[in-house]
Amino acid sequence: MDLRFSRLRAATAPLCLLSATPALAETTAEPAGEAQRKSYPAAYNGDAAAAPGGYALSRWAEDWRVMQNPAKRDDPLDRLKFIPLDDDGDVYLTVSGELRLRMNLTTNPNLRDAQAQRQDINRETLGADLHIGPHLRLYGEVSHGGLGGRNLGTPAATLRNDLVLLQHFVEVGADIGSAEVGARYGRQEFTDGPNILVSQRDNNTIRYTLNGFRGWVRGAKARLTVFDLKPTAYGDLGTDDDVIDPARRFSGVTAGFVLPKTTLGGSQLYLDLFAWRRRNLVGTWGGRIGPATRYYAGAQLRGDVGRLGLDWSVNHQWGTFMNQGIDAWQAFLAQTWRIGNGPAKTAPRIGVHVDYASGGGGYGQGKLRNAYAPFGNNIYFSYQLYLTPSNLVAVTPNASFTPFRNARISAEYELAWRDDVHDAVYRANGQPFAGTQNGRGRKIADVVRAQMVWNATPRLTLTGRYEHLMARAALTDAGYRSSDFIAGWISYRF
């Protein structure tokens, strides 16, 4: 086995030279602990990476080298996090997995007068992360989604799927001077942007993935990402029916900066600027299907200013849909205020987020002003996925607190209106609630929501959610009803 991996290291020797050559003149002056080089903050580097020895939503964003030390292991499963495949520990395997059991109960599904829907959902995921020296890694992940219950309708392949080769990519990386340079090719999750625009969509049983290339350069204070990706079109049988979607393509560039701590009088803030393009040969608006090219230019500001936590983003969208020009805007302004002097992660907070997504033209009148999120986290607006950032204005006061150790409760009251009363109300899959384009009511709904997340152990998490959506004139004039939603699940990770 050692011989086999020594050959792999030899095959990747040019990557070693790539990082060693620029710093060659400095090696005698630097201490052996050059690994202490400052990197771009992991939580803001586009991968949302976890601290060493911690869990991340994308499992390949975890760093388990700490488990090379037997004294750091608490149980036999910790041994799976660092399995050495050579004598030096330069070649090692990390095994990860998740079991999630979930129940959703929805009254008036699809906001119609109908019997309640119950979804009994299970997800099993297994991943393997092979590191071959400091410059090469291979990652693979498979997942199964099971679904039972009642009044299920026709489940999407993201809810019920026998087996999915969810991710598989090769990644290379090196340090060039003070910068970290890397590239990834294959099927992967992509989250480098505002969560409302791009997300793994963990609410789904089978998460959202794309296929193609992503490259990056990261220094201590600045970073740059370029990408060219096509989404995965999931089937609902085995692994051979999950293919690259030929009709859609997502590409662009994101630049990030750590702002000076003197900004706004004392802060820890991060600014991202992005320019993207999304092509879709089968775009849909107002019952029309045709080619669409949509460009995005935007910015996101995140971080803390004293007790104030900020997550602000704005973007302009333009391009063409069939014979219509596109001219749309989105703005998402979330802020919370930390109460008391306790730790930032556990202190009570109050806040409000104000969200705007332009609407209009979806049914062919003038320019298409409907904003569109490429593959965002729609539960931000509705746990039931009945709202999306298109033709939407929302104001949402909220509060959160820690009732006991490792638990967090959050609650909010959302007020939602249409931006343009001559356009429809849209749901999370981008489809309109049929008939809403004919009414003139502006108020869409009031939404009361609450969630509790309890990390009972580092591996075991319990989550509960409740939502009551009170339909208002924009929905009720078209025959839609109010709805209640309750969900609970247990997730075990290793």
C-alpha positions in Angstrom: 0.0 0.0 0.0 2.8 2.4 0.8 4.4 1.7 -2.6 1.2 2.5 -4.4 0.7 5.9 -2.7 4.4 6.8 -3.1 3.8 6.5 -6.8 0.8 8.8 -6.5 2.9 11.3 -4.7 5.5 11.1 -7.4 2.9 11.7 -10.0 1.8 14.9 -8.2 5.4 16.2 -7.6 4.9 19.1 -10.0 2.2 20.5 -7.6 4.7 20.4 -4.8 7.2 22.3 -6.9 4.4 24.8 -7.7 4.2 25.8 -4.1 7.9 25.4 -3.1 9.6 27.3 -5.9 8.3 30.9 -5.2 9.2 30.6 -1.5 12.5 28.8 -2.0 14.7 31.8 -1.1 12.8 32.3 2.1 12.8 28.8 3.5 15.9 29.1 5.6 14.5 32.2 7.3 11.1 30.8 8.1 10.4 28.6 11.1 9.2 25.1 10.7 5.7 26.2 11.7 5.1 28.0 8.4 1.7 26.2 8.4 0.7 29.0 10.8 0.4 31.3 7.8 -2.8 33.4 8.1 -5.6 32.3 5.8 -8.8 34.0 4.8 -11.3 33.4 7.6 -12.8 30.0 7.0 -16.4 30.9 7.7 -16.3 33.5 4.9 -14.1 31.8 2.3 -17.0 30.6 0.1 -17.0 27.1 1.5 -18.4 28.0 5.0 -15.6 25.8 6.4 -15.7 24.5 10.0 -13.0 25.0 12.6 -10.6 22.1 12.7 -12.3 19.1 14.3 -15.8 20.5 13.7 -18.7 19.7 11.5 -19.7 21.7 8.4 -22.8 21.5 6.2 -20.6 20.5 3.2 -18.7 17.6 4.7 -15.6 18.2 2.5 -15.2 21.6 4.2 -14.2 19.8 7.4 -10.6 19.4 8.7 -10.0 16.3 10.8 -6.2 16.2 10.9 -6.5 16.8 14.7 -7.7 13.1 14.9 -4.2 12.0 13.9 -3.5 12.4 17.6 -5.0 9.4 19.5 -5.4 11.6 22.6 -8.0 13.7 20.7 -10.3 10.7 20.0 -13.3 10.2 22.3 -14.8 7.0 20.8 -14.2 4.5 17.9 -16.0 6.6 15.4 -13.3 9.3 15.8 -10.9 6.8 14.3 -12.8 7.1 11.0 -12.0 10.8 10.7 -8.3 10.2 10.1 -7.3 6.8 8.7 -3.6 6.9 7.7 -2.6 5.1 4.5 1.1 5.6 4.7 3.7 5.7 7.5 4.0 9.5 7.6 0.3 10.4 7.6 0.6 12.4 4.4 -2.0 10.1 2.8 -5.1 9.6 4.8 -8.8 9.0 4.4 -11.7 10.7 6.2 -15.0 8.8 6.3 -18.2 10.8 7.1 -21.9 10.0 7.2 -25.3 11.2 8.3 -28.6 9.6 9.2 -31.6 11.9 9.2 -35.2 10.9 10.2 -37.8 13.6 9.6 -41.6 14.1 9.7 -43.5 17.0 8.0 -47.2 17.6 8.5 -48.9 20.2 6.4 -52.6 21.3 6.4 -54.2 22.6 3.2 -51.2 21.4 1.1 -50.5 23.8 -1.8 -52.7 26.2 0.1 -55.8 24.4 -1.2 -58.7 23.0 0.8 -57.5 19.5 1.0 -56.7 16.7 3.5 -53.4 17.2 5.5 -50.2 15.8 4.0 -47.8 13.8 6.1 -44.3 13.1 4.9 -42.1 10.5 6.7 -38.6 11.1 5.3 -35.3 9.4 5.8 -31.9 10.4 4.4 -28.7 8.3 4.6 -25.4 9.8 3.3 -21.9 8.4 3.3 -18.8 10.2 2.2 -15.1 9.5 1.7 -12.4 12.2 1.5 -9.0 10.9 0.4 -6.0 13.3 0.9 -2.9 12.4 -1.1 -0.2 14.6 0.3 -0.9 18.4 0.8 -1.9 19.1 -2.8 -4.4 16.5 -4.0 -7.7 15.2 -2.7 -10.5 13.0 -4.0 -14.0 13.3 -2.6 -17.0 11.1 -3.1 -20.5 11.0 -1.5 -23.6 8.9 -2.0 -27.0 9.5 -0.6 -30.4 7.8 -0.3 -33.8 9.5 0.2 -36.8 7.5 1.4 -40.3 8.9 1.6 -43.6 7.6 3.0 -46.7 9.1 4.6 -50.1 10.1 3.1 -51.4 12.4 0.4 -47.9 12.6 -1.1 -48.9 13.4 -4.7 -46.0 12.9 -7.1 -42.8 13.3 -5.1 -39.8 15.0 -6.6 -36.5 13.2 -7.0 -35.1 15.5 -4.4 -37.5 13.9 -1.8 -37.5 10.2 -2.9 -34.4 8.7 -4.5 -33.1 5.2 -4.2 -29.4 6.1 -4.6 -27.6 9.3 -5.8 -23.9 9.7 -6.4 -24.3 13.1 -4.8 -20.8 14.5 -5.1 -17.5 13.3 -6.7 -14.7 15.7 -7.5 -10.9 16.0 -7.6 -9.3 19.0 -6.0 -5.7 20.3 -6.3 -4.2 23.1 -4.2 -0.9 24.8 -3.3 0.5 27.7 -1.5 2.1 30.3 -3.7 3.8 32.9 -1.6 1.3 34.0 1.0 -1.7 32.9 -1.1 -3.6 29.6 -1.2 -4.5 28.6 -4.8 -6.9 25.7 -5.6 -9.2 24.2 -8.1 -12.0 21.6 -8.0 -13.5 19.7 -10.8 -16.5 17.4 -10.8 -19.9 17.2 -9.0 -20.0 19.5 -6.0 -22.0 21.7 -3.7 -21.6 25.5 -4.3 -22.4 28.1 -1.7 -20.1 31.0 -2.6 -22.7 33.8 -2.4 -25.6 35.1 -0.4 -27.5 32.1 1.1 -30.8 33.4 -0.3 -29.3 33.1 -3.8 -27.1 30.0 -3.7 -27.4 27.1 -1.2 -27.1 23.3 -0.8 -30.8 23.3 0.1 -30.4 21.1 3.1 -34.1 21.2 3.6 -34.4 18.8 0.7 -33.7 15.1 1.2 -31.3 15.1 -1.7 -29.3 18.3 -1.7 -28.6 20.6 -4.7 -25.3 19.9 -6.6 -23.6 21.2 -9.7 -21.0 19.9 -12.1 -17.9 21.5 -13.5 -15.0 23.7 -12.4 -14.4 26.0 -9.5 -11.0 27.7 -8.8 -9.9 30.1 -6.1 -7.0 32.3 -4.8 -7.2 33.2 -1.1 -4.9 35.5 0.9 -5.2 36.7 4.5 -7.3 39.7 3.5 -8.7 39.0 0.0 -10.0 36.1 -2.1 -11.2 35.4 -5.6 -13.4 32.6 -6.9 -14.2 31.7 -10.5 -16.6 29.0 -11.6 -18.4 27.4 -14.5 -21.1 24.8 -13.5 -24.1 22.9 -14.7 -26.7 21.6 -12.2 -27.5 17.9 -11.7 -30.8 16.7 -13.1 -31.9 14.0 -10.6 -33.8 10.8 -11.5 -35.5 8.8 -8.8 -34.0 5.3 -9.4 -30.3 4.4 -9.3 -27.1 6.3 -9.8 -27.2 6.1 -13.6 -30.2 8.5 -14.0 -28.6 11.5 -12.2 -27.2 13.4 -15.1 -25.7 16.8 -15.9 -28.5 19.1 -16.9 -27.8 20.3 -20.5 -30.3 23.1 -20.4 -28.8 25.2 -17.6 -25.4 26.7 -16.9 -24.2 28.9 -14.0 -20.9 30.7 -14.2 -19.2 33.8 -12.7 -16.7 35.4 -10.3 -16.8 36.4 -6.7 -14.2 38.6 -4.9 -14.1 38.9 -1.1 -12.4 41.3 1.2 -11.7 41.5 5.0 -12.5 45.1 5.8 -10.4 47.1 8.2 -11.5 46.8 11.8 -11.9 50.6 12.0 -14.8 50.4 9.5 -17.9 51.9 11.0 -16.0 52.8 14.1 -14.9 49.3 15.1 -16.1 46.1 13.5 -15.3 42.7 11.9 -16.8 42.9 8.5 -16.5 41.0 5.2 -17.4 42.3 1.8 -18.1 40.1 -1.2 -18.6 41.4 -4.8 -20.0 39.1 -7.4 -20.8 39.0 -11.1 -22.6 35.9 -12.4 -24.4 34.6 -15.5 -27.2 32.0 -15.5 -28.4 30.5 -18.8 -31.5 28.4 -19.1 -32.8 27.1 -22.4 -36.2 26.2 -20.8 -36.9 29.3 -18.7 -40.6 29.7 -17.6 -42.6 32.8 -16.9 -46.4 33.3 -17.3 -46.9 29.9 -18.9 -44.3 30.6 -21.6 -41.2 28.5 -22.0 -38.1 29.7 -23.8 -34.4 30.6 -23.6 -33.3 33.0 -20.8 -29.9 34.5 -20.0 -29.8 36.4 -16.8 -26.8 38.4 -15.5 -26.2 39.3 -11.8 -24.1 42.0 -10.3 -24.2 42.4 -6.6 -22.5 42.8 -3.2 -22.8 41.2 0.3 -21.7 42.7 3.6 -21.5 40.4 6.6 -20.1 40.5 10.1 -20.4 42.4 13.4 -20.3 46.1 14.4 -20.1 45.9 18.2 -23.4 44.3 19.3 -24.9 44.7 15.8 -24.8 41.7 13.5 -25.3 42.4 9.8 -26.0 40.4 6.6 -26.8 42.8 3.8 -26.9 42.0 0.1 -28.2 43.7 -3.0 -28.0 42.7 -6.7 -29.2 43.9 -10.1 -30.3 41.4 -12.7 -30.5 42.0 -16.5 -30.5 40.0 -19.7 -33.2 38.5 -21.9 -36.1 36.0 -21.7 -37.3 35.1 -25.1 -38.1 38.5 -26.6 -38.3 40.3 -23.3 -35.5 42.3 -21.7 -34.8 41.7 -18.0 -34.4 44.5 -15.5 -34.8 43.2 -11.8 -33.5 44.0 -8.4 -33.2 42.2 -5.0 -32.1 43.5 -1.6 -31.9 41.5 1.6 -31.1 43.5 4.7 -30.9 41.4 7.9 -29.7 42.8 11.2 -29.8 41.6 14.8 -28.8 43.2 18.1 -27.1 41.2 20.8 -28.5 41.6 24.3 -26.3 41.4 27.4 -22.6 40.6 27.7 -22.7 36.9 27.2 -20.9 35.0 24.4 -22.0 36.1 21.0 -23.2 32.6 20.0 -25.5 32.1 22.9 -26.6 35.7 23.8 -30.3 36.7 23.2 -30.8 38.7 20.0 -33.6 40.8 18.6 -33.7 41.8 15.0 -35.5 42.4 11.7 -34.9 41.5 8.1 -36.3 43.6 5.3 -36.4 41.8 1.9 -37.2 43.2 -1.6 -37.5 41.3 -4.9 -38.9 43.2 -7.8 -41.8 41.9 -9.8 -43.7 42.6 -13.0 -43.7 41.5 -16.6 -44.0 37.8 -15.9 -47.0 37.6 -18.2 -45.4 39.5 -21.1 -46.0 43.2 -20.3 -42.9 45.2 -21.1 -39.6 44.3 -19.4 -39.4 41.2 -17.2 -38.9 42.7 -13.8 -39.3 39.5 -11.8 -36.2 38.9 -9.8 -34.9 35.3 -9.6 -32.6 33.4 -7.2 -30.5 30.8 -9.0 -30.9 28.1 -6.3 -31.4 29.9 -3.0 -32.5 28.9 0.5 -36.2 29.4 0.2 -37.0 28.3 3.8 -35.8 31.8 4.7 -39.2 33.0 3.6 -41.4 30.0 4.3 -40.7 26.6 5.9 -43.5 25.3 3.6 -41.8 26.8 0.5 -44.8 29.0 -0.4 -42.8 32.2 -0.8 -39.7 33.0 -2.9 -37.7 36.2 -3.6 -39.6 37.2 -6.8 -42.3 39.9 -6.7 -42.0 40.0 -3.0 -41.7 42.7 -0.3 -41.3 41.3 3.3 -40.6 42.8 6.7 -39.8 40.2 9.4 -39.1 41.1 13.1 -37.5 38.2 15.0 -35.9 37.1 18.2 -33.7 34.3 19.3 -32.3 33.0 22.6 -30.6 30.0 24.2 -33.0 28.3 26.7 -30.4 25.7 27.8 -27.0 24.5 26.8 -26.4 23.9 23.1 -30.0 24.8 22.2 -31.3 27.8 20.2 -34.9 29.0 19.8 -35.8 31.5 17.2 -39.2 33.1 16.4 -40.4 35.6 13.8 -43.4 37.3 12.4 -43.2 37.9 8.6 -45.5 40.4 6.7 -45.4 39.8 3.0 -46.7 41.8 0.0 -46.5 41.8 -3.8 -44.2 44.4 -5.4 -46.4 44.4 -8.5 -50.1 43.6 -8.1 -50.4 42.9 -11.9 -48.0 39.9 -11.5 -48.5 36.6 -9.7 -47.4 35.3 -6.3 -44.6 32.9 -6.8 -43.6 29.8 -4.7 -40.2 28.3 -4.1 -39.9 26.3 -7.3 -40.4 29.5 -9.3 -43.9 28.6 -10.3 -46.8 31.0 -9.8 -49.9 30.3 -7.7 -52.3 30.0 -10.6 -54.8 32.8 -10.9 -53.1 35.2 -8.5 -52.0 37.4 -11.5 -55.6 38.3 -12.0 -56.3 39.7 -8.5 -55.3 43.1 -7.3 -54.7 42.4 -3.6 -51.2 43.4 -2.5 -50.9 41.6 0.8 -49.8 38.0 0.3 -49.7 36.6 3.9 -48.7 37.0 7.5 -46.4 34.2 8.6 -45.7 33.2 12.2 -42.7 30.9 12.6 -40.7 29.3 15.4 -37.7 26.8 15.4 -35.7 25.1 18.0 -32.3 23.4 17.3 -30.7 21.4 20.0 -27.2 20.0 19.6 -27.6 17.3 22.2 -24.1 16.0 21.4 -21.5 17.0 18.8 -23.0 14.4 16.5 -26.7 14.3 17.5 -29.0 17.3 16.6 -32.7 17.6 17.1 -34.8 20.2 15.3 -38.4 21.3 15.5 -40.3 23.8 13.4 -43.7 25.3 13.3 -45.3 27.8 10.8 -48.7 29.3 10.4 -49.2 31.0 7.1 -52.3 33.3 7.2 -53.3 33.9 3.5 -54.3 37.4 2.6 -56.0 39.0 -0.4 -53.3 38.3 -3.0 -53.9 34.6 -2.3 -57.5 34.3 -1.0 -58.9 36.2 -4.0 -57.6 33.3 -6.1 -59.1 30.7 -3.8 -56.0 29.8 -1.7 -56.2 29.0 2.0 -54.2 29.4 5.1 -51.9 26.6 6.2 -50.2 25.1 9.3 -46.9 23.3 9.1 -45.1 21.3 11.8 -41.8 19.4 11.3 -39.3 17.5 13.5 -36.2 15.6 12.8 -33.2 13.9 14.3 -29.8 14.0 12.5 -26.9 11.9 13.5 -23.5 12.7 11.9 -20.1 11.1 12.2 
